[in-house]
Amino acid sequence: MRRFLTACAFAALIPFAAPAQELGEALDADWDAHLQGLYEHFHANPELSFMEVETAARMAEELRSAGYEVTEQVGRTGVVAVMENGDGPTILMRADMDGLPMEEDTPLDFASTVVAEDRMGNTHPVMHACAHDTHMTALIGSARWMADNRGAWSGTLVLIAQPAEEVGLGAYAMLADGLYERFPTPDAVISHHTWGYMPVGEIRYVPGFAMANVDTVDLYVRGIGAHGASPHLGRDPVVIGSQIVMQLQTLVSRELSPFETGVVTVGAFNAGSKHNIISDEAHLQITVRSYTDEVREQLLSGIERVARGVAMAAGLPDALMPVMEIEETYTPAVYNDPALSTRAGEVLTARFGERVATADPVTGGEDFSRYGRTDEDVPIFMFWVGGAPMDVWAEYQARGETPPANHSPFFYPDAEGAVTVAAEGMTAIALDLFENGVPDGGAQ
């Protein structure tokens, strides 16, 4: 059992919320009695995107045991739990469930040794390298406290265990399967993410744009094949593709306003099969990051324009212009509703004091964004909870480095700190919204 220093004096600002010490101590006790074992189970038994069958079953079992009405197989493997508790707003809390296709290399006694097939039939080692195991455990911790303390709140609580965040498709699948139609439509959606780039105990949040649009682009550069000794008889797609790669850099450096954010990264360039053969096609795999819809469109249309222009300059006919494919179900930018962010930030500061601060946005992606991009225009809020163990953090900081973090095979969080802080933060925000309502304004 462990508690971080809290600013309990601020708790009086939130009249209906349980005192900070009461909620915190209850979650500490639940960690010792139940949540630690649950976390270790999830960590040791990860499942890949849309393959979270056993994970979802365990989440459903936990939520059902706590007294919630539970529906399974929403959006393929998603779980929805509902507790109606009188009049009041509807608040939705979300956790994601899937692991990553990578081999764990940590010193944990319960490290994953799982090897499994993904949904395409490919076999991979699997680990919870992005701390979704802490997200699920924190959601259960919050769910159990809310169920045991129904006198402290009034309204409807909806909890979801979402599949396939790592491939950006889980939120889309749950919404497409009627999340907002089959179940109570939320007045606000809240979540958190354990962040290995921060020491345990710290909390950060970003009002407005917090995470980026993520687009996946495949660009097929065509050419005319020839012998490597006679390049003048062909049109070399390697040369054309190389020129495209270099020209794409100007989309951000020379076409975007210095006050806008954009990233265009060519992550893979594949062409040819032998030293002395000029191939007839090159394949560029590109990731594009942005915040606003306008910048997103500017970058995507710019890639197509640059590719076509370079191909035309190389003398290729219209029939051999590059072919650009954009993955349709992209990950939209996370936009934390400003009014909800202000309220939530006040609640978190009241409970955790100086450990809470605003942060800069990042260009990583999170499909949590989709819950705020429907016709219902629901405000959403996600905050980050530090996950790096304090001793590991101190060791790396002394060397001027950041310890292994999310998506590293060496990453393991301080699970107790991450889970209890996240559960306390989400619960405190929910209690405030149930008591004071969801603030108006600030929608994107």
C-alpha positions in Angstrom: 0.0 0.0 0.0 1.3 3.4 -0.9 0.1 7.0 -1.1 1.6 10.0 -2.9 1.5 13.4 -1.3 -1.8 15.0 -2.1 -3.2 18.5 -1.7 -6.3 17.5 0.3 -7.1 21.0 1.3 -8.3 21.7 -2.1 -10.9 19.0 -1.9 -13.4 21.5 -0.3 -13.7 23.1 -3.7 -15.6 20.1 -4.9 -18.5 19.7 -2.5 -20.0 16.5 -3.6 -16.9 14.5 -4.2 -15.7 12.1 -1.6 -12.7 13.4 0.5 -9.4 12.7 -1.3 -8.1 10.6 1.5 -11.2 8.4 1.6 -11.2 7.6 -2.2 -7.4 7.3 -2.4 -7.2 4.9 0.6 -10.0 2.8 -0.7 -8.2 2.4 -4.1 -4.9 1.5 -2.3 -6.7 -1.1 -0.3 -8.4 -2.5 -3.4 -5.0 -2.6 -5.1 -3.7 -4.9 -2.3 -6.8 -7.0 -2.2 -7.8 -7.3 -5.9 -6.4 -5.0 -8.5 -2.8 -6.1 -8.3 -3.7 -9.6 -9.2 -5.9 -8.4 -11.9 -3.2 -6.3 -13.4 -0.7 -9.1 -13.4 -3.2 -11.4 -15.1 -3.8 -8.8 -17.9 -0.1 -8.2 -18.2 0.8 -11.9 -18.5 -2.0 -12.6 -21.0 -2.1 -9.9 -23.7 -4.2 -10.3 -26.8 -3.8 -8.6 -30.2 -6.3 -6.1 -31.8 -9.8 -7.6 -32.3 -8.5 -10.8 -30.7 -9.2 -9.7 -27.1 -11.7 -12.6 -26.5 -10.4 -13.7 -23.1 -9.5 -10.2 -22.0 -13.0 -9.0 -22.8 -14.5 -11.9 -21.0 -12.5 -11.1 -17.8 -13.5 -7.4 -18.1 -17.2 -8.4 -18.4 -16.9 -10.7 -15.5 -15.3 -8.0 -13.3 -17.9 -5.4 -14.2 -20.9 -7.8 -13.9 -19.6 -8.8 -10.4 -19.5 -5.2 -9.4 -23.2 -4.8 -10.2 -23.2 -3.4 -13.7 -25.5 -4.4 -16.6 -23.0 -5.8 -19.1 -23.2 -6.3 -22.8 -20.4 -8.1 -24.7 -19.3 -8.2 -28.3 -20.0 -4.6 -29.1 -17.7 -3.6 -32.0 -16.6 -7.2 -32.2 -14.9 -7.7 -28.9 -15.9 -4.6 -27.0 -17.6 -4.6 -23.6 -20.2 -2.0 -22.4 -21.3 -1.8 -18.7 -24.1 0.5 -17.5 -25.1 1.5 -14.0 -28.2 3.7 -13.6 -28.3 5.5 -10.3 -31.0 8.1 -10.3 -31.3 11.4 -12.1 -28.3 13.2 -13.4 -25.9 13.3 -16.4 -24.5 10.3 -18.2 -20.8 9.9 -18.0 -18.8 7.4 -20.0 -15.3 6.1 -19.0 -13.2 4.2 -21.5 -10.2 1.8 -21.3 -8.6 0.0 -24.2 -7.7 -3.7 -24.2 -5.3 -4.7 -26.9 -1.6 -5.6 -26.7 1.2 -5.1 -29.3 2.9 -7.7 -31.6 6.3 -7.6 -29.9 8.4 -9.7 -27.6 8.6 -8.6 -24.0 12.1 -8.0 -22.5 11.5 -6.9 -18.9 12.5 -8.3 -15.5 8.9 -8.9 -14.3 8.1 -12.3 -12.9 4.8 -12.1 -14.8 6.2 -11.0 -18.1 4.3 -12.1 -21.1 5.5 -15.2 -23.0 2.4 -15.2 -25.3 2.8 -16.0 -29.0 -0.4 -15.7 -31.0 -1.9 -15.1 -34.4 -3.2 -11.7 -35.4 -6.5 -11.3 -37.3 -4.7 -11.7 -40.6 -3.2 -15.1 -39.5 0.3 -13.9 -38.9 2.1 -15.2 -35.7 3.7 -12.8 -33.3 4.9 -12.6 -29.7 2.6 -10.3 -27.8 3.1 -7.9 -24.9 1.3 -5.0 -23.2 3.9 -2.5 -24.3 1.5 0.5 -24.2 0.1 0.0 -20.7 -3.4 -1.0 -21.7 -3.2 -3.5 -18.9 -3.0 -0.5 -16.4 -5.9 1.2 -18.2 -8.2 -1.8 -17.8 -7.2 -2.3 -14.2 -7.8 1.4 -13.4 -11.2 1.3 -15.0 -12.1 -1.7 -12.8 -10.8 0.1 -9.8 -13.0 3.1 -10.5 -16.0 0.9 -11.4 -15.8 -1.0 -8.1 -15.5 2.2 -6.1 -18.5 3.9 -7.9 -20.6 0.8 -7.4 -19.7 0.6 -3.7 -20.4 4.3 -3.1 -23.7 4.9 -5.0 -24.7 7.4 -2.3 -21.9 9.7 -3.5 -23.3 10.3 -7.0 -26.5 10.4 -9.1 -26.8 9.7 -12.8 -25.8 7.0 -15.3 -22.3 5.6 -15.5 -21.3 3.9 -18.7 -18.0 2.0 -18.8 -16.5 0.6 -22.0 -13.6 -1.8 -22.6 -12.5 -1.0 -26.2 -10.7 -3.3 -28.6 -8.2 -2.5 -31.3 -6.9 0.9 -30.3 -3.4 0.0 -31.6 -4.7 -0.3 -35.1 -7.0 2.7 -34.8 -10.2 0.8 -35.4 -11.7 -0.1 -32.1 -13.6 3.1 -31.3 -14.9 3.2 -34.9 -16.1 -0.3 -34.5 -17.9 0.3 -31.2 -19.6 3.5 -32.5 -20.6 1.8 -35.8 -22.1 -1.0 -33.7 -24.4 1.5 -32.0 -22.6 2.6 -28.9 -24.4 5.9 -28.7 -27.7 4.4 -29.9 -28.0 1.1 -28.1 -26.8 2.5 -24.8 -27.3 5.8 -22.9 -25.7 8.6 -24.9 -23.0 10.2 -22.8 -22.9 13.9 -21.8 -19.1 13.6 -21.5 -16.5 10.9 -22.1 -13.3 10.7 -20.0 -10.2 8.5 -20.2 -6.6 8.4 -19.4 -3.3 7.0 -20.8 -0.4 5.7 -18.8 2.7 7.5 -20.2 6.2 6.1 -19.8 7.7 9.5 -20.7 6.7 10.8 -17.2 7.6 9.6 -13.7 5.0 7.8 -11.7 2.7 10.1 -9.8 2.7 12.9 -12.3 -0.4 14.0 -14.3 -0.5 16.0 -17.4 -3.3 17.2 -19.7 -3.7 19.4 -22.8 -6.8 21.5 -23.4 -7.8 21.5 -27.1 -5.7 19.5 -29.5 -3.7 16.9 -27.5 -2.9 14.2 -30.1 -2.7 14.2 -33.8 -4.6 13.1 -36.9 -2.8 9.9 -38.1 -3.1 9.1 -41.8 -1.5 6.1 -43.5 -0.6 6.7 -47.1 0.7 4.2 -49.7 2.2 5.8 -52.8 2.9 3.6 -55.8 5.4 5.2 -58.1 5.3 3.7 -61.5 8.2 3.7 -64.0 9.4 1.9 -67.1 11.7 -1.1 -66.4 15.1 -1.5 -68.1 18.5 -3.1 -67.8 20.6 -1.4 -65.2 23.3 -0.8 -67.8 20.9 1.1 -70.0 18.9 3.5 -67.8 18.2 5.8 -70.7 15.8 3.1 -72.1 13.5 3.2 -69.1 12.1 5.6 -66.5 13.6 4.7 -63.1 11.0 4.7 -60.3 13.8 4.6 -57.7 15.1 8.0 -58.9 11.6 9.4 -59.2 10.6 8.1 -55.8 13.7 9.5 -54.2 12.9 12.9 -55.7 9.4 12.7 -54.3 10.8 11.9 -50.9 12.9 15.0 -50.9 10.2 17.2 -52.3 7.7 16.1 -49.7 9.8 17.7 -47.0 8.8 21.1 -48.4 5.1 20.5 -47.6 5.9 21.2 -44.0 8.9 23.5 -44.2 7.6 25.8 -47.0 3.9 25.3 -47.4 2.5 25.2 -43.8 2.3 28.2 -41.6 5.1 28.2 -39.0 2.2 28.3 -36.5 0.7 25.1 -37.7 1.9 21.5 -37.0 2.4 18.8 -39.6 4.6 15.7 -40.1 5.2 13.8 -43.3 7.4 10.8 -42.8 8.3 8.2 -45.4 8.8 5.1 -43.2 9.5 2.6 -46.0 10.7 2.7 -49.6 10.6 -0.6 -51.4 11.6 -1.2 -55.0 13.5 -3.5 -57.2 14.8 -7.1 -56.9 18.4 -7.1 -58.2 21.5 -5.0 -58.6 21.3 -4.6 -62.4 17.5 -4.4 -63.0 15.6 -1.1 -63.1 12.2 -2.0 -61.8 8.9 -0.6 -63.0 7.4 0.3 -59.6 8.5 1.7 -56.2 6.3 1.7 -53.1 6.5 4.5 -50.5 4.8 4.0 -47.1 4.1 7.3 -45.5 2.6 8.5 -42.2 1.1 11.9 -42.0 0.3 13.8 -38.7 -1.7 17.0 -38.2 -4.2 18.5 -35.8 -6.8 20.5 -37.8 -8.8 19.1 -40.6 -7.6 21.9 -42.9 -3.9 21.1 -42.4 -4.7 17.4 -42.9 -6.3 18.1 -46.2 -3.4 20.4 -47.2 -0.8 17.7 -46.5 -2.7 14.9 -48.2 -3.5 16.9 -51.3 0.1 18.1 -51.3 1.5 14.6 -51.4 -0.6 13.8 -54.4 0.4 17.0 -56.2 4.1 16.6 -55.5 4.1 13.0 -56.6 2.3 13.8 -59.9 4.5 16.8 -60.5 7.8 14.9 -60.1 6.5 12.1 -62.3 5.5 14.5 -65.0 8.9 16.1 -64.8 10.5 12.7 -65.4 8.5 12.3 -68.6 6.0 9.7 -67.5 2.7 9.5 -69.4 -0.6 10.0 -67.7 -1.2 6.3 -67.7 1.9 5.9 -65.4 1.2 8.6 -62.9 1.7 7.6 -59.3 -1.2 6.0 -57.5 -2.0 7.2 -54.0 -4.0 5.2 -51.5 -5.1 6.7 -48.2 -6.4 4.4 -45.4 -10.0 5.3 -45.0 -10.4 4.7 -41.3 -7.7 7.1 -40.2 -7.2 8.1 -36.6 -8.6 11.7 -36.0 -6.9 14.1 -33.7 -7.8 14.0 -30.0 -9.5 17.3 -29.1 -10.0 17.8 -25.4 -13.0 20.0 -25.0 -11.6 23.2 -23.5 -14.4 23.8 -21.0 -14.4 20.2 -19.8 -10.6 20.3 -19.7 -10.6 23.3 -17.4 -13.1 21.7 -15.0 -11.2 18.4 -15.0 -7.9 20.1 -14.5 -9.3 21.9 -11.5 -10.6 18.6 -10.1 -7.2 16.9 -10.6 -5.3 19.8 -9.1 -7.6 19.8 -6.1 -6.7 16.2 -5.4 -3.1 16.0 -6.5 -1.7 19.5 -6.2 1.5 20.4 -7.9 1.8 17.0 -9.5 -0.7 18.2 -12.1 0.2 20.5 -15.0 -0.7 21.3 -18.5 1.5 19.9 -21.3 2.3 20.4 -24.9 0.4 18.4 -27.5 2.0 15.3 -29.1 1.9 14.0 -32.6 1.1 10.4 -31.6 -2.4 9.2 -32.3 -5.3 7.8 -30.2 -8.7 6.6 -31.5 -10.3 7.9 -28.3 -10.8 11.0 -30.5 -13.7 9.4 -32.3 -16.0 9.6 -29.2 -16.0 13.3 -29.7 -16.5 13.3 -33.5 -20.0 12.1 -33.9 -23.3 13.9 -34.7 -23.9 14.0 -30.9 -20.9 16.3 -30.5 -20.0 14.8 -27.1 -17.2 16.6 -25.2 -14.2 14.3 -24.4 -11.2 14.6 -22.1 -8.1 12.4 -21.8 -5.3 13.0 -19.3 -1.8 11.4 -19.0 -0.6 9.6 -15.9 3.1 9.0 -15.3 4.2 5.4 -15.6 8.0 5.3 -15.3 9.1 3.7 -12.0 10.8 6.3 -9.9 14.1 4.5 -9.5 14.3 3.8 -13.3 13.3 7.5 -14.0 16.1 8.8 -11.7 18.7 6.4 -13.1 18.0 7.5 -16.7 17.6 11.2 -15.9 21.0 11.2 -14.2 22.4 10.2 -17.6 20.4 12.8 -19.4 18.2 10.2 -21.0 14.5 9.1 -20.9 13.8 5.5 -19.8 12.2 3.0 -22.1 8.5 4.0 -22.6 5.4 3.1 -24.5 5.9 0.7 -27.4 9.4 -0.4 -26.2 10.0 -4.1 -25.4 11.8 -2.9 -22.3 8.9 -0.8 -20.9 7.1 -1.7 -17.7 5.2 0.8 -15.6 5.0 1.3 -11.9 1.7 -0.4 -12.1 0.5 0.4 -8.5 1.2 4.1 -8.9 -0.2 4.3 -12.5 -3.4 2.4 -11.7 -4.3 4.0 -8.4 -3.6 7.6 -9.6 -5.6 7.0 -12.8 -8.5 5.4 -11.0 -8.6 8.2 -8.4 -8.4 10.9 -11.1 -11.1 9.4 -13.3 -13.4 8.8 -10.3 -12.9 12.3 -9.0 -13.7 13.9 -12.4 -16.8 11.7 -12.8 -18.0 12.6 -9.3 -17.7 16.3 -10.0 -19.6 16.0 -13.3 -22.4 14.0 -11.7 -22.7 16.8 -9.0 -22.1 19.9 -11.0 -23.1 18.9 -14.6 -21.0 19.0 -17.7 -19.8 22.5 -18.6 -21.1 24.1 -21.7 -19.0 25.4 -24.6 -15.7 24.7 -26.1 -16.6 22.1 -28.7 -14.3 21.8 -31.7 
